[in-house]
């Protein structure tokens, strides 16, 4: 973990160091997600959060398709 000391500016503004922005692939105008965890603030690119959400949704959808297929097969077997 890399730690850099910073200070809050007027209006609660905080500058994210260039090294962090590069590492996260962030540029001017990019969205971020900020989460409060106890006494920590976690910042991550909004694009990363979106990718994670899409992966969860597609995994959930794939599971329901399999469940539907199994149910269809069971119905077909009981009809025979």
PDB file with SEQRES, HELIX, SHEET and CRYST1 records, atoms N, CA, C and O in Angstrom:
SEQRES   1 A   80  UNK UNK UNK UNK UNK UNK UNK UNK UNK UNK UNK UNK UNK          
SEQRES   2 A   80  UNK UNK UNK UNK UNK UNK UNK UNK UNK UNK UNK UNK UNK          
SEQRES   3 A   80  UNK UNK UNK UNK UNK UNK UNK UNK UNK UNK UNK UNK UNK          
SEQRES   4 A   80  UNK UNK UNK UNK UNK UNK UNK UNK UNK UNK UNK UNK UNK          
SEQRES   5 A   80  UNK UNK UNK UNK UNK UNK UNK UNK UNK UNK UNK UNK UNK          
SEQRES   6 A   80  UNK UNK UNK UNK UNK UNK UNK UNK UNK UNK UNK UNK UNK          
SEQRES   7 A   80  UNK UNK                                                      
HELIX    1 AA1 UNK A   10  UNK A   12  5                                   3    
HELIX    2 AA2 UNK A   18  UNK A   24  1                                   7    
HELIX    3 AA3 UNK A   46  UNK A   79  1                                  34    
SHEET    1 AA1 2 UNK A  32  UNK A  37  0                                        
SHEET    2 AA1 2 UNK A  40  UNK A  45 -1                                        
CRYST1    1.000    1.000    1.000  90.00  90.00  90.00 P 1           1          
ATOM      1  N   UNK A   1       0.844  -1.171   0.000  1.00  0.00           N  
ATOM      2  CA  UNK A   1       0.000   0.000   0.000  1.00  0.00           C  
ATOM      3  C   UNK A   1       0.891   1.236   0.000  1.00  0.00           C  
ATOM      4  O   UNK A   1       1.871   1.305   0.743  1.00  0.00           O  
ATOM      5  N   UNK A   2       0.548   2.205  -0.832  1.00  0.00           N  
ATOM      6  CA  UNK A   2       1.288   3.457  -0.895  1.00  0.00           C  
ATOM      7  C   UNK A   2       0.503   4.526  -0.149  1.00  0.00           C  
ATOM      8  O   UNK A   2      -0.704   4.659  -0.346  1.00  0.00           O  
ATOM      9  N   UNK A   3       1.172   5.284   0.700  1.00  0.00           N  
ATOM     10  CA  UNK A   3       0.522   6.357   1.450  1.00  0.00           C  
ATOM     11  C   UNK A   3       1.229   7.670   1.157  1.00  0.00           C  
ATOM     12  O   UNK A   3       2.457   7.745   1.169  1.00  0.00           O  
ATOM     13  N   UNK A   4       0.443   8.697   0.895  1.00  0.00           N  
ATOM     14  CA  UNK A   4       0.967  10.043   0.647  1.00  0.00           C  
ATOM     15  C   UNK A   4       0.182  11.007   1.520  1.00  0.00           C  
ATOM     16  O   UNK A   4      -1.044  10.927   1.594  1.00  0.00           O  
ATOM     17  N   UNK A   5       0.879  11.909   2.173  1.00  0.00           N  
ATOM     18  CA  UNK A   5       0.234  12.907   3.026  1.00  0.00           C  
ATOM     19  C   UNK A   5      -0.369  14.002   2.161  1.00  0.00           C  
ATOM     20  O   UNK A   5       0.258  14.460   1.206  1.00  0.00           O  
ATOM     21  N   UNK A   6      -1.572  14.419   2.490  1.00  0.00           N  
ATOM     22  CA  UNK A   6      -2.222  15.505   1.762  1.00  0.00           C  
ATOM     23  C   UNK A   6      -2.977  16.403   2.722  1.00  0.00           C  
ATOM     24  O   UNK A   6      -3.074  16.116   3.916  1.00  0.00           O  
ATOM     25  N   UNK A   7      -3.513  17.499   2.186  1.00  0.00           N  
ATOM     26  CA  UNK A   7      -4.295  18.437   2.993  1.00  0.00           C  
ATOM     27  C   UNK A   7      -5.571  18.791   2.256  1.00  0.00           C  
ATOM     28  O   UNK A   7      -5.604  18.855   1.027  1.00  0.00           O  
ATOM     29  N   UNK A   8      -6.612  19.019   3.026  1.00  0.00           N  
ATOM     30  CA  UNK A   8      -7.861  19.486   2.445  1.00  0.00           C  
ATOM     31  C   UNK A   8      -7.742  20.962   2.110  1.00  0.00           C  
ATOM     32  O   UNK A   8      -7.202  21.749   2.888  1.00  0.00           O  
ATOM     33  N   UNK A   9      -8.248  21.320   0.956  1.00  0.00           N  
ATOM     34  CA  UNK A   9      -8.257  22.721   0.534  1.00  0.00           C  
ATOM     35  C   UNK A   9      -9.639  23.306   0.830  1.00  0.00           C  
ATOM     36  O   UNK A   9     -10.513  22.640   1.383  1.00  0.00           O  
ATOM     37  N   UNK A  10      -9.802  24.547   0.451  1.00  0.00           N  
ATOM     38  CA  UNK A  10     -11.069  25.240   0.657  1.00  0.00           C  
ATOM     39  C   UNK A  10     -12.219  24.440   0.051  1.00  0.00           C  
ATOM     40  O   UNK A  10     -12.101  23.884  -1.041  1.00  0.00           O  
ATOM     41  N   UNK A  11     -13.313  24.394   0.768  1.00  0.00           N  
ATOM     42  CA  UNK A  11     -14.489  23.681   0.271  1.00  0.00           C  
ATOM     43  C   UNK A  11     -14.370  22.169   0.399  1.00  0.00           C  
ATOM     44  O   UNK A  11     -15.174  21.438  -0.180  1.00  0.00           O  
ATOM     45  N   UNK A  12     -13.376  21.685   1.151  1.00  0.00           N  
ATOM     46  CA  UNK A  12     -13.209  20.248   1.341  1.00  0.00           C  
ATOM     47  C   UNK A  12     -12.552  19.541   0.175  1.00  0.00           C  
ATOM     48  O   UNK A  12     -12.608  18.315   0.078  1.00  0.00           O  
ATOM     49  N   UNK A  13     -11.926  20.304  -0.713  1.00  0.00           N  
ATOM     50  CA  UNK A  13     -11.280  19.695  -1.888  1.00  0.00           C  
ATOM     51  C   UNK A  13      -9.992  18.983  -1.494  1.00  0.00           C  
ATOM     52  O   UNK A  13      -9.242  19.425  -0.624  1.00  0.00           O  
ATOM     53  N   UNK A  14      -9.771  17.864  -2.172  1.00  0.00           N  
ATOM     54  CA  UNK A  14      -8.574  17.069  -1.950  1.00  0.00           C  
ATOM     55  C   UNK A  14      -8.000  16.716  -3.309  1.00  0.00           C  
ATOM     56  O   UNK A  14      -8.727  16.261  -4.193  1.00  0.00           O  
ATOM     57  N   UNK A  15      -6.705  16.920  -3.485  1.00  0.00           N  
ATOM     58  CA  UNK A  15      -6.058  16.593  -4.757  1.00  0.00           C  
ATOM     59  C   UNK A  15      -5.568  15.153  -4.687  1.00  0.00           C  
ATOM     60  O   UNK A  15      -4.833  14.778  -3.774  1.00  0.00           O  
ATOM     61  N   UNK A  16      -5.982  14.357  -5.657  1.00  0.00           N  
ATOM     62  CA  UNK A  16      -5.504  12.981  -5.767  1.00  0.00           C  
ATOM     63  C   UNK A  16      -4.147  13.032  -6.467  1.00  0.00           C  
ATOM     64  O   UNK A  16      -4.062  13.539  -7.585  1.00  0.00           O  
ATOM     65  N   UNK A  17      -3.094  12.528  -5.847  1.00  0.00           N  
ATOM     66  CA  UNK A  17      -1.755  12.628  -6.438  1.00  0.00           C  
ATOM     67  C   UNK A  17      -1.689  12.016  -7.844  1.00  0.00           C  
ATOM     68  O   UNK A  17      -2.385  11.049  -8.152  1.00  0.00           O  
ATOM     69  N   UNK A  18      -0.838  12.605  -8.680  1.00  0.00           N  
ATOM     70  CA  UNK A  18      -0.700  12.162 -10.071  1.00  0.00           C  
ATOM     71  C   UNK A  18      -0.345  10.681 -10.160  1.00  0.00           C  
ATOM     72  O   UNK A  18      -0.844   9.977 -11.038  1.00  0.00           O  
ATOM     73  N   UNK A  19       0.509  10.206  -9.266  1.00  0.00           N  
ATOM     74  CA  UNK A  19       0.889   8.784  -9.291  1.00  0.00           C  
ATOM     75  C   UNK A  19      -0.328   7.890  -9.069  1.00  0.00           C  
ATOM     76  O   UNK A  19      -0.449   6.838  -9.696  1.00  0.00           O  
ATOM     77  N   UNK A  20      -1.221   8.302  -8.185  1.00  0.00           N  
ATOM     78  CA  UNK A  20      -2.442   7.532  -7.934  1.00  0.00           C  
ATOM     79  C   UNK A  20      -3.355   7.577  -9.154  1.00  0.00           C  
ATOM     80  O   UNK A  20      -3.919   6.559  -9.558  1.00  0.00           O  
ATOM     81  N   UNK A  21      -3.496   8.769  -9.735  1.00  0.00           N  
ATOM     82  CA  UNK A  21      -4.360   8.905 -10.924  1.00  0.00           C  
ATOM     83  C   UNK A  21      -3.850   8.032 -12.061  1.00  0.00           C  
ATOM     84  O   UNK A  21      -4.632   7.365 -12.738  1.00  0.00           O  
ATOM     85  N   UNK A  22      -2.543   8.037 -12.267  1.00  0.00           N  
ATOM     86  CA  UNK A  22      -1.962   7.191 -13.330  1.00  0.00           C  
ATOM     87  C   UNK A  22      -2.224   5.716 -13.054  1.00  0.00           C  
ATOM     88  O   UNK A  22      -2.653   4.978 -13.941  1.00  0.00           O  
ATOM     89  N   UNK A  23      -1.967   5.297 -11.837  1.00  0.00           N  
ATOM     90  CA  UNK A  23      -2.149   3.887 -11.461  1.00  0.00           C  
ATOM     91  C   UNK A  23      -3.599   3.437 -11.656  1.00  0.00           C  
ATOM     92  O   UNK A  23      -3.850   2.298 -12.048  1.00  0.00           O  
ATOM     93  N   UNK A  24      -4.543   4.327 -11.383  1.00  0.00           N  
ATOM     94  CA  UNK A  24      -5.967   3.997 -11.510  1.00  0.00           C  
ATOM     95  C   UNK A  24      -6.525   4.304 -12.894  1.00  0.00           C  
ATOM     96  O   UNK A  24      -7.684   4.005 -13.180  1.00  0.00           O  
ATOM     97  N   UNK A  25      -5.702   4.901 -13.752  1.00  0.00           N  
ATOM     98  CA  UNK A  25      -6.160   5.235 -15.099  1.00  0.00           C  
ATOM     99  C   UNK A  25      -7.182   6.353 -15.113  1.00  0.00           C  
ATOM    100  O   UNK A  25      -8.077   6.367 -15.958  1.00  0.00           O  
ATOM    101  N   UNK A  26      -7.062   7.283 -14.194  1.00  0.00           N  
ATOM    102  CA  UNK A  26      -8.015   8.390 -14.085  1.00  0.00           C  
ATOM    103  C   UNK A  26      -7.508   9.625 -14.808  1.00  0.00           C  
ATOM    104  O   UNK A  26      -6.324   9.954 -14.750  1.00  0.00           O  
ATOM    105  N   UNK A  27      -8.413  10.296 -15.483  1.00  0.00           N  
ATOM    106  CA  UNK A  27      -8.100  11.544 -16.156  1.00  0.00           C  
ATOM    107  C   UNK A  27      -9.117  12.607 -15.770  1.00  0.00           C  
ATOM    108  O   UNK A  27     -10.075  12.333 -15.047  1.00  0.00           O  
ATOM    109  N   UNK A  28      -8.903  13.804 -16.254  1.00  0.00           N  
ATOM    110  CA  UNK A  28      -9.785  14.927 -15.947  1.00  0.00           C  
ATOM    111  C   UNK A  28     -11.227  14.577 -16.321  1.00  0.00           C  
ATOM    112  O   UNK A  28     -11.503  14.125 -17.432  1.00  0.00           O  
ATOM    113  N   UNK A  29     -12.123  14.793 -15.387  1.00  0.00           N  
ATOM    114  CA  UNK A  29     -13.540  14.568 -15.636  1.00  0.00           C  
ATOM    115  C   UNK A  29     -14.019  13.141 -15.403  1.00  0.00           C  
ATOM    116  O   UNK A  29     -15.220  12.882 -15.475  1.00  0.00           O  
ATOM    117  N   UNK A  30     -13.107  12.209 -15.125  1.00  0.00           N  
ATOM    118  CA  UNK A  30     -13.516  10.825 -14.865  1.00  0.00           C  
ATOM    119  C   UNK A  30     -14.258  10.740 -13.533  1.00  0.00           C  
ATOM    120  O   UNK A  30     -13.948  11.463 -12.587  1.00  0.00           O  
ATOM    121  N   UNK A  31     -15.227   9.858 -13.478  1.00  0.00           N  
ATOM    122  CA  UNK A  31     -15.998   9.663 -12.255  1.00  0.00           C  
ATOM    123  C   UNK A  31     -15.286   8.732 -11.288  1.00  0.00           C  
ATOM    124  O   UNK A  31     -14.539   7.841 -11.692  1.00  0.00           O  
ATOM    125  N   UNK A  32     -15.530   8.954 -10.019  1.00  0.00           N  
ATOM    126  CA  UNK A  32     -14.993   8.084  -8.976  1.00  0.00           C  
ATOM    127  C   UNK A  32     -16.117   7.721  -8.009  1.00  0.00           C  
ATOM    128  O   UNK A  32     -17.112   8.436  -7.890  1.00  0.00           O  
ATOM    129  N   UNK A  33     -15.939   6.608  -7.330  1.00  0.00           N  
ATOM    130  CA  UNK A  33     -16.844   6.181  -6.273  1.00  0.00           C  
ATOM    131  C   UNK A  33     -16.087   6.361  -4.967  1.00  0.00           C  
ATOM    132  O   UNK A  33     -14.959   5.889  -4.829  1.00  0.00           O  
ATOM    133  N   UNK A  34     -16.706   7.045  -4.006  1.00  0.00           N  
ATOM    134  CA  UNK A  34     -16.094   7.246  -2.697  1.00  0.00           C  
ATOM    135  C   UNK A  34     -16.935   6.525  -1.662  1.00  0.00           C  
ATOM    136  O   UNK A  34     -18.151   6.703  -1.600  1.00  0.00           O  
ATOM    137  N   UNK A  35     -16.278   5.708  -0.848  1.00  0.00           N  
ATOM    138  CA  UNK A  35     -16.969   4.948   0.191  1.00  0.00           C  
ATOM    139  C   UNK A  35     -16.335   5.244   1.540  1.00  0.00           C  
ATOM    140  O   UNK A  35     -15.113   5.330   1.661  1.00  0.00           O  
ATOM    141  N   UNK A  36     -17.173   5.398   2.545  1.00  0.00           N  
ATOM    142  CA  UNK A  36     -16.694   5.620   3.903  1.00  0.00           C  
ATOM    143  C   UNK A  36     -16.714   4.284   4.638  1.00  0.00           C  
ATOM    144  O   UNK A  36     -17.768   3.663   4.782  1.00  0.00           O  
ATOM    145  N   UNK A  37     -15.543   3.845   5.101  1.00  0.00           N  
ATOM    146  CA  UNK A  37     -15.386   2.596   5.851  1.00  0.00           C  
ATOM    147  C   UNK A  37     -14.738   2.943   7.186  1.00  0.00           C  
ATOM    148  O   UNK A  37     -13.517   3.077   7.274  1.00  0.00           O  
ATOM    149  N   UNK A  38     -15.546   3.087   8.209  1.00  0.00           N  
ATOM    150  CA  UNK A  38     -15.007   3.465   9.517  1.00  0.00           C  
ATOM    151  C   UNK A  38     -14.339   4.823   9.437  1.00  0.00           C  
ATOM    152  O   UNK A  38     -14.989   5.823   9.134  1.00  0.00           O  
ATOM    153  N   UNK A  39     -13.036   4.862   9.709  1.00  0.00           N  
ATOM    154  CA  UNK A  39     -12.299   6.127   9.654  1.00  0.00           C  
ATOM    155  C   UNK A  39     -11.495   6.267   8.365  1.00  0.00           C  
ATOM    156  O   UNK A  39     -10.538   7.040   8.315  1.00  0.00           O  
ATOM    157  N   UNK A  40     -11.874   5.525   7.319  1.00  0.00           N  
ATOM    158  CA  UNK A  40     -11.184   5.587   6.027  1.00  0.00           C  
ATOM    159  C   UNK A  40     -12.149   5.986   4.917  1.00  0.00           C  
ATOM    160  O   UNK A  40     -13.337   5.669   4.960  1.00  0.00           O  
ATOM    161  N   UNK A  41     -11.612   6.685   3.925  1.00  0.00           N  
ATOM    162  CA  UNK A  41     -12.359   6.970   2.701  1.00  0.00           C  
ATOM    163  C   UNK A  41     -11.670   6.200   1.587  1.00  0.00           C  
ATOM    164  O   UNK A  41     -10.469   6.357   1.369  1.00  0.00           O  
ATOM    165  N   UNK A  42     -12.426   5.371   0.886  1.00  0.00           N  
ATOM    166  CA  UNK A  42     -11.877   4.605  -0.239  1.00  0.00           C  
ATOM    167  C   UNK A  42     -12.393   5.212  -1.529  1.00  0.00           C  
ATOM    168  O   UNK A  42     -13.585   5.478  -1.682  1.00  0.00           O  
ATOM    169  N   UNK A  43     -11.471   5.423  -2.449  1.00  0.00           N  
ATOM    170  CA  UNK A  43     -11.803   6.023  -3.742  1.00  0.00           C  
ATOM    171  C   UNK A  43     -11.408   5.042  -4.829  1.00  0.00           C  
ATOM    172  O   UNK A  43     -10.291   4.526  -4.832  1.00  0.00           O  
ATOM    173  N   UNK A  44     -12.332   4.783  -5.761  1.00  0.00           N  
ATOM    174  CA  UNK A  44     -12.019   3.907  -6.891  1.00  0.00           C  
ATOM    175  C   UNK A  44     -12.671   4.469  -8.144  1.00  0.00           C  
ATOM    176  O   UNK A  44     -13.663   5.193  -8.062  1.00  0.00           O  
ATOM    177  N   UNK A  45     -12.121   4.140  -9.291  1.00  0.00           N  
ATOM    178  CA  UNK A  45     -12.704   4.631 -10.541  1.00  0.00           C  
ATOM    179  C   UNK A  45     -14.131   4.108 -10.707  1.00  0.00           C  
ATOM    180  O   UNK A  45     -14.405   2.942 -10.424  1.00  0.00           O  
ATOM    181  N   UNK A  46     -15.022   4.960 -11.161  1.00  0.00           N  
ATOM    182  CA  UNK A  46     -16.400   4.535 -11.401  1.00  0.00           C  
ATOM    183  C   UNK A  46     -16.438   3.441 -12.457  1.00  0.00           C  
ATOM    184  O   UNK A  46     -17.288   2.553 -12.400  1.00  0.00           O  
ATOM    185  N   UNK A  47     -15.525   3.498 -13.420  1.00  0.00           N  
ATOM    186  CA  UNK A  47     -15.496   2.475 -14.470  1.00  0.00           C  
ATOM    187  C   UNK A  47     -15.198   1.098 -13.884  1.00  0.00           C  
ATOM    188  O   UNK A  47     -15.742   0.101 -14.360  1.00  0.00           O  
ATOM    189  N   UNK A  48     -14.350   1.023 -12.867  1.00  0.00           N  
ATOM    190  CA  UNK A  48     -14.036  -0.257 -12.224  1.00  0.00           C  
ATOM    191  C   UNK A  48     -15.253  -0.787 -11.483  1.00  0.00           C  
ATOM    192  O   UNK A  48     -15.525  -1.988 -11.507  1.00  0.00           O  
ATOM    193  N   UNK A  49     -15.981   0.099 -10.831  1.00  0.00           N  
ATOM    194  CA  UNK A  49     -17.191  -0.311 -10.120  1.00  0.00           C  
ATOM    195  C   UNK A  49     -18.235  -0.816 -11.102  1.00  0.00           C  
ATOM    196  O   UNK A  49     -18.937  -1.787 -10.821  1.00  0.00           O  
ATOM    197  N   UNK A  50     -18.339  -0.162 -12.252  1.00  0.00           N  
ATOM    198  CA  UNK A  50     -19.298  -0.579 -13.271  1.00  0.00           C  
ATOM    199  C   UNK A  50     -18.933  -1.951 -13.828  1.00  0.00           C  
ATOM    200  O   UNK A  50     -19.810  -2.793 -14.025  1.00  0.00           O  
ATOM    201  N   UNK A  51     -17.651  -2.181 -14.082  1.00  0.00           N  
ATOM    202  CA  UNK A  51     -17.209  -3.496 -14.573  1.00  0.00           C  
ATOM    203  C   UNK A  51     -17.541  -4.590 -13.563  1.00  0.00           C  
ATOM    204  O   UNK A  51     -18.006  -5.669 -13.929  1.00  0.00           O  
ATOM    205  N   UNK A  52     -17.297  -4.297 -12.290  1.00  0.00           N  
ATOM    206  CA  UNK A  52     -17.579  -5.270 -11.231  1.00  0.00           C  
ATOM    207  C   UNK A  52     -19.079  -5.573 -11.166  1.00  0.00           C  
ATOM    208  O   UNK A  52     -19.472  -6.729 -11.005  1.00  0.00           O  
ATOM    209  N   UNK A  53     -19.914  -4.540 -11.290  1.00  0.00           N  
ATOM    210  CA  UNK A  53     -21.360  -4.725 -11.264  1.00  0.00           C  
ATOM    211  C   UNK A  53     -21.831  -5.543 -12.460  1.00  0.00           C  
ATOM    212  O   UNK A  53     -22.659  -6.441 -12.310  1.00  0.00           O  
ATOM    213  N   UNK A  54     -21.307  -5.239 -13.650  1.00  0.00           N  
ATOM    214  CA  UNK A  54     -21.681  -5.996 -14.848  1.00  0.00           C  
ATOM    215  C   UNK A  54     -21.311  -7.466 -14.703  1.00  0.00           C  
ATOM    216  O   UNK A  54     -22.076  -8.340 -15.111  1.00  0.00           O  
ATOM    217  N   UNK A  55     -20.151  -7.745 -14.129  1.00  0.00           N  
ATOM    218  CA  UNK A  55     -19.724  -9.133 -13.932  1.00  0.00           C  
ATOM    219  C   UNK A  55     -20.668  -9.857 -12.979  1.00  0.00           C  
ATOM    220  O   UNK A  55     -21.022 -11.013 -13.209  1.00  0.00           O  
ATOM    221  N   UNK A  56     -21.076  -9.172 -11.902  1.00  0.00           N  
ATOM    222  CA  UNK A  56     -22.001  -9.787 -10.950  1.00  0.00           C  
ATOM    223  C   UNK A  56     -23.352 -10.050 -11.601  1.00  0.00           C  
ATOM    224  O   UNK A  56     -23.947 -11.107 -11.395  1.00  0.00           O  
ATOM    225  N   UNK A  57     -23.838  -9.093 -12.387  1.00  0.00           N  
ATOM    226  CA  UNK A  57     -25.135  -9.255 -13.039  1.00  0.00           C  
ATOM    227  C   UNK A  57     -25.114 -10.375 -14.064  1.00  0.00           C  
ATOM    228  O   UNK A  57     -26.063 -11.155 -14.148  1.00  0.00           O  
ATOM    229  N   UNK A  58     -24.049 -10.466 -14.841  1.00  0.00           N  
ATOM    230  CA  UNK A  58     -23.993 -11.523 -15.849  1.00  0.00           C  
ATOM    231  C   UNK A  58     -23.860 -12.892 -15.186  1.00  0.00           C  
ATOM    232  O   UNK A  58     -24.402 -13.875 -15.692  1.00  0.00           O  
ATOM    233  N   UNK A  59     -23.150 -12.973 -14.065  1.00  0.00           N  
ATOM    234  CA  UNK A  59     -23.046 -14.240 -13.337  1.00  0.00           C  
ATOM    235  C   UNK A  59     -24.407 -14.634 -12.771  1.00  0.00           C  
ATOM    236  O   UNK A  59     -24.782 -15.806 -12.805  1.00  0.00           O  
ATOM    237  N   UNK A  60     -25.142 -13.654 -12.252  1.00  0.00           N  
ATOM    238  CA  UNK A  60     -26.475 -13.932 -11.712  1.00  0.00           C  
ATOM    239  C   UNK A  60     -27.421 -14.360 -12.821  1.00  0.00           C  
ATOM    240  O   UNK A  60     -28.215 -15.283 -12.640  1.00  0.00           O  
ATOM    241  N   UNK A  61     -27.341 -13.695 -13.969  1.00  0.00           N  
ATOM    242  CA  UNK A  61     -28.201 -14.042 -15.103  1.00  0.00           C  
ATOM    243  C   UNK A  61     -27.865 -15.430 -15.618  1.00  0.00           C  
ATOM    244  O   UNK A  61     -28.766 -16.195 -15.962  1.00  0.00           O  
ATOM    245  N   UNK A  62     -26.596 -15.765 -15.675  1.00  0.00           N  
ATOM    246  CA  UNK A  62     -26.189 -17.091 -16.146  1.00  0.00           C  
ATOM    247  C   UNK A  62     -26.727 -18.165 -15.216  1.00  0.00           C  
ATOM    248  O   UNK A  62     -27.163 -19.222 -15.671  1.00  0.00           O  
ATOM    249  N   UNK A  63     -26.700 -17.903 -13.927  1.00  0.00           N  
ATOM    250  CA  UNK A  63     -27.236 -18.865 -12.969  1.00  0.00           C  
ATOM    251  C   UNK A  63     -28.717 -19.082 -13.167  1.00  0.00           C  
ATOM    252  O   UNK A  63     -29.185 -20.218 -13.080  1.00  0.00           O  
ATOM    253  N   UNK A  64     -29.474 -18.027 -13.431  1.00  0.00           N  
ATOM    254  CA  UNK A  64     -30.912 -18.175 -13.600  1.00  0.00           C  
ATOM    255  C   UNK A  64     -31.235 -18.901 -14.899  1.00  0.00           C  
ATOM    256  O   UNK A  64     -32.225 -19.630 -14.950  1.00  0.00           O  
ATOM    257  N   UNK A  65     -30.444 -18.731 -15.941  1.00  0.00           N  
ATOM    258  CA  UNK A  65     -30.658 -19.447 -17.200  1.00  0.00           C  
ATOM    259  C   UNK A  65     -30.465 -20.938 -16.974  1.00  0.00           C  
ATOM    260  O   UNK A  65     -31.245 -21.752 -17.468  1.00  0.00           O  
ATOM    261  N   UNK A  66     -29.435 -21.292 -16.235  1.00  0.00           N  
ATOM    262  CA  UNK A  66     -29.180 -22.697 -15.927  1.00  0.00           C  
ATOM    263  C   UNK A  66     -30.332 -23.264 -15.103  1.00  0.00           C  
ATOM    264  O   UNK A  66     -30.807 -24.369 -15.367  1.00  0.00           O  
ATOM    265  N   UNK A  67     -30.775 -22.505 -14.106  1.00  0.00           N  
ATOM    266  CA  UNK A  67     -31.898 -22.962 -13.285  1.00  0.00           C  
ATOM    267  C   UNK A  67     -33.148 -23.171 -14.132  1.00  0.00           C  
ATOM    268  O   UNK A  67     -33.872 -24.148 -13.943  1.00  0.00           O  
ATOM    269  N   UNK A  68     -33.403 -22.254 -15.064  1.00  0.00           N  
ATOM    270  CA  UNK A  68     -34.557 -22.385 -15.960  1.00  0.00           C  
ATOM    271  C   UNK A  68     -34.431 -23.629 -16.832  1.00  0.00           C  
ATOM    272  O   UNK A  68     -35.409 -24.350 -17.031  1.00  0.00           O  
ATOM    273  N   UNK A  69     -33.246 -23.880 -17.347  1.00  0.00           N  
ATOM    274  CA  UNK A  69     -33.019 -25.050 -18.193  1.00  0.00           C  
ATOM    275  C   UNK A  69     -33.251 -26.344 -17.409  1.00  0.00           C  
ATOM    276  O   UNK A  69     -33.891 -27.270 -17.908  1.00  0.00           O  
ATOM    277  N   UNK A  70     -32.736 -26.402 -16.195  1.00  0.00           N  
ATOM    278  CA  UNK A  70     -32.934 -27.589 -15.358  1.00  0.00           C  
ATOM    279  C   UNK A  70     -34.417 -27.803 -15.083  1.00  0.00           C  
ATOM    280  O   UNK A  70     -34.910 -28.928 -15.165  1.00  0.00           O  
ATOM    281  N   UNK A  71     -35.123 -26.736 -14.760  1.00  0.00           N  
ATOM    282  CA  UNK A  71     -36.561 -26.849 -14.501  1.00  0.00           C  
ATOM    283  C   UNK A  71     -37.297 -27.337 -15.739  1.00  0.00           C  
ATOM    284  O   UNK A  71     -38.188 -28.180 -15.632  1.00  0.00           O  
ATOM    285  N   UNK A  72     -36.939 -26.824 -16.910  1.00  0.00           N  
ATOM    286  CA  UNK A  72     -37.564 -27.272 -18.161  1.00  0.00           C  
ATOM    287  C   UNK A  72     -37.302 -28.752 -18.401  1.00  0.00           C  
ATOM    288  O   UNK A  72     -38.211 -29.487 -18.788  1.00  0.00           O  
ATOM    289  N   UNK A  73     -36.076 -29.194 -18.177  1.00  0.00           N  
ATOM    290  CA  UNK A  73     -35.721 -30.606 -18.381  1.00  0.00           C  
ATOM    291  C   UNK A  73     -36.498 -31.500 -17.414  1.00  0.00           C  
ATOM    292  O   UNK A  73     -36.958 -32.577 -17.793  1.00  0.00           O  
ATOM    293  N   UNK A  74     -36.639 -31.056 -16.184  1.00  0.00           N  
ATOM    294  CA  UNK A  74     -37.386 -31.852 -15.204  1.00  0.00           C  
ATOM    295  C   UNK A  74     -38.861 -31.957 -15.590  1.00  0.00           C  
ATOM    296  O   UNK A  74     -39.472 -33.017 -15.456  1.00  0.00           O  
ATOM    297  N   UNK A  75     -39.424 -30.849 -16.070  1.00  0.00           N  
ATOM    298  CA  UNK A  75     -40.825 -30.875 -16.520  1.00  0.00           C  
ATOM    299  C   UNK A  75     -40.987 -31.824 -17.697  1.00  0.00           C  
ATOM    300  O   UNK A  75     -41.935 -32.607 -17.750  1.00  0.00           O  
ATOM    301  N   UNK A  76     -40.057 -31.747 -18.636  1.00  0.00           N  
ATOM    302  CA  UNK A  76     -40.122 -32.618 -19.814  1.00  0.00           C  
ATOM    303  C   UNK A  76     -39.995 -34.082 -19.409  1.00  0.00           C  
ATOM    304  O   UNK A  76     -40.689 -34.939 -19.956  1.00  0.00           O  
ATOM    305  N   UNK A  77     -39.118 -34.372 -18.462  1.00  0.00           N  
ATOM    306  CA  UNK A  77     -38.927 -35.754 -18.014  1.00  0.00           C  
ATOM    307  C   UNK A  77     -40.168 -36.274 -17.295  1.00  0.00           C  
ATOM    308  O   UNK A  77     -40.524 -37.443 -17.443  1.00  0.00           O  
ATOM    309  N   UNK A  78     -40.820 -35.428 -16.528  1.00  0.00           N  
ATOM    310  CA  UNK A  78     -42.017 -35.876 -15.807  1.00  0.00           C  
ATOM    311  C   UNK A  78     -43.208 -36.055 -16.747  1.00  0.00           C  
ATOM    312  O   UNK A  78     -44.124 -36.816 -16.437  1.00  0.00           O  
ATOM    313  N   UNK A  79     -43.209 -35.365 -17.890  1.00  0.00           N  
ATOM    314  CA  UNK A  79     -44.284 -35.500 -18.875  1.00  0.00           C  
ATOM    315  C   UNK A  79     -44.169 -36.790 -19.677  1.00  0.00           C  
ATOM    316  O   UNK A  79     -45.149 -37.225 -20.282  1.00  0.00           O  
ATOM    317  N   UNK A  80     -42.992 -37.411 -19.694  1.00  0.00           N  
ATOM    318  CA  UNK A  80     -42.778 -38.621 -20.506  1.00  0.00           C  
ATOM    319  C   UNK A  80     -43.396 -39.839 -19.908  1.00  0.00           C  
ATOM    320  O   UNK A  80     -43.298 -40.926 -20.479  1.00  0.00           O  
TER     321      UNK A  80                                                      
END                                                                             
